Amino acid sequence: MHRSFIFLILLFTCNVTLAQQQIQFTEHTTWKALLKQARDESKLIIAFTHPTRSGKVPAYYDSVLHDPQVASYLKANFISVVLSLKKEENKTPLAKKMWDVTTTHIYAPMGINHSLFLIYDQDGRLLHIFNNRRKDPAQWLSDLAHYSKPENQYFTQVQVYKKDTGNLAVAKNLYKISERLSYRNHAIHKEIGNFIVTQTPADSLFTPGYANLIYAQLQDPGTKAFEIILNHKDRYQQVDTTEYIDDLLAESIIREYVLKARQKNVMPEESKIDNLFKGTYKNIDYRVIKNMTLISSWLSYGKYATAINRIDSLLNSDLKIQPFAINDWALQILKASGKPSELNKALGWITSLCHQYPDNYIFLETQAHLLYKSRRTQEAVSLIEKIIKLQLPDHLRDHFNKVLEQMKSGRPTW
């Protein structure tokens, strides 16, 4: 009896402590009153957004919000509110005003399916947006402490950058912060990247540490940063692990032309692509990207014979074509064409690929589907049975067993 009494006292004490630590969300007040409270208490404001229609903080927050250390830190440093990024779900005057303030900085529909955390200062300015979903309490505490500091707040640093546009250190810090954000001002991000490239010495710039920044600047031909990268491409051979800098330069230049062609609902022309590279960009090897662009356009417009002839010539040339590009071409013929001659051409490409990569289940599956559509059912079945014997995850094995069943029963597989 005595032990039971002590246990009940301890349990009651723990429950009281937990109740004291739980977060209280501010709802029934005005935006103006909330800012005054933040100033009076020297706190920041944090909004927990939700993608649900319940208007409540999702259940997966519970593990951190009910953690005593997290709750204590939030209560000491923040005023907490709940906000929906779906305008119509914000019912209170406070939530409606916060929605207006927030969407002047971010495009709200982008965040509808995510749970974002928004930090505001005592003047109502949005300081930072971050995604902290499903992190443990220790990570929560670390991130909250990190984003509470002005030097780590995106929108604070934007203002610092605008006041001192010649400061390379500020620009680099802001670019680093914005790289971690899913929701940012892309115009400012591009401007900062261009500034960093133009102000950083080539010896420091053309190193792997700047790979992502360089890749981003290659999306905008005609800028100073693009011209610097173009003039120094011999010093930085590989931007990432899959694409060479000539391909990226060519892709960026051709992309603009293709977008204009699509707006006019016309197909890209080879001669016009060639003309793009006769002037400023004459030192770029653009042949692979040009051909891939044209082949994609021909296939989308149903010009299969034209596309097939060009693919055949490419595969017999000295140009290096990525294996997955060949597989994609074969797949497009498989989906769209019913002509035996065209299916046979695609089968030839993929069969050659399978000889080079005999255990690649992606290429083998494409070959099997082409065989099946060409009425060579037994060969297709044998190939799927071969794939099933490979080392595969369970979900892929289930997929191929389903395909095998479809082929054996004569049902369509594509």
LINSULUR-V170060 format. One record per backbone hydrogen bond with DSSP energy under -0.5 kcal/mol. CO is the residue of the C=O (numbers start at 1). NH is the residue of the N-H. If there is no record, write none. Layout:
{{CO:NH} {CO:NH}}
This chain:
{{1:5} {2:6} {3:7} {4:8} {5:9} {6:10} {7:11} {8:12} {9:13} {10:14} {11:15} {12:16} {13:17} {14:18} {15:19} {16:20} {17:21} {18:22} {23:25} {27:29} {30:34} {31:35} {32:36} {33:37} {34:38} {35:39} {36:40} {37:41} {38:42} {38:43} {39:42} {44:79} {45:120} {46:48} {46:81} {47:49} {47:118} {48:83} {50:85} {58:61} {59:62} {61:64} {61:65} {62:66} {64:67} {67:71} {68:72} {69:73} {70:74} {71:75} {72:76} {73:77} {74:78} {77:44} {78:80} {79:46} {80:26} {81:48} {83:50} {85:87} {86:89} {87:90} {89:91} {92:96} {93:97} {94:98} {95:99} {96:100} {97:101} {98:102} {99:103} {101:104} {102:105} {102:106} {106:108} {107:110} {108:111} {109:112} {111:114} {114:116} {115:132} {116:49} {117:130} {118:47} {119:127} {119:128} {120:45} {121:124} {125:121} {125:127} {127:155} {127:156} {128:119} {130:117} {130:132} {132:135} {136:140} {137:141} {138:142} {139:143} {140:144} {141:145} {142:146} {143:147} {144:148} {146:149} {149:152} {150:153} {152:154} {153:157} {154:158} {155:159} {156:160} {157:161} {158:162} {159:163} {160:164} {164:167} {166:168} {167:171} {168:172} {169:173} {170:174} {171:175} {172:176} {173:177} {174:178} {175:179} {176:180} {177:180} {178:181} {182:184} {184:186} {185:189} {186:190} {187:191} {188:192} {189:193} {190:194} {191:195} {192:196} {193:197} {194:198} {195:199} {196:200} {201:204} {201:205} {202:206} {205:207} {207:210} {208:211} {210:214} {211:215} {212:216} {213:217} {214:218} {216:219} {217:220} {220:223} {223:227} {224:228} {225:229} {226:230} {227:231} {228:232} {230:233} {232:235} {232:236} {233:236} {237:245} {243:239} {243:240} {244:248} {245:249} {246:250} {247:251} {248:252} {249:253} {250:254} {251:255} {252:256} {253:257} {254:258} {255:259} {256:260} {257:261} {258:262} {259:263} {260:264} {261:266} {262:265} {269:273} {270:274} {271:275} {272:276} {273:276} {273:277} {274:277} {275:278} {276:281} {279:282} {281:284} {284:286} {286:290} {287:291} {288:292} {289:293} {290:294} {291:295} {292:296} {293:297} {294:298} {295:299} {296:300} {297:301} {298:303} {299:302} {302:304} {303:307} {304:308} {305:309} {306:310} {307:311} {308:312} {309:313} {310:314} {311:315} {312:316} {314:317} {319:321} {322:325} {322:326} {323:327} {324:328} {325:329} {326:330} {327:331} {328:332} {329:333} {330:334} {331:335} {332:336} {333:337} {339:343} {340:344} {341:345} {342:346} {343:347} {344:348} {345:349} {346:350} {347:351} {348:352} {349:353} {350:354} {351:355} {352:356} {353:357} {357:360} {359:361} {360:364} {361:365} {362:366} {363:367} {364:368} {365:369} {366:370} {367:371} {368:372} {369:373} {370:374} {371:376} {372:375} {375:377} {376:380} {377:381} {378:382} {379:383} {380:384} {381:385} {382:386} {383:387} {384:388} {385:389} {386:389} {387:390} {390:392} {393:397} {394:398} {395:399} {396:400} {397:401} {398:402} {399:403} {400:404} {401:405} {402:406} {403:407} {404:408} {405:409} {406:411} {407:410}}
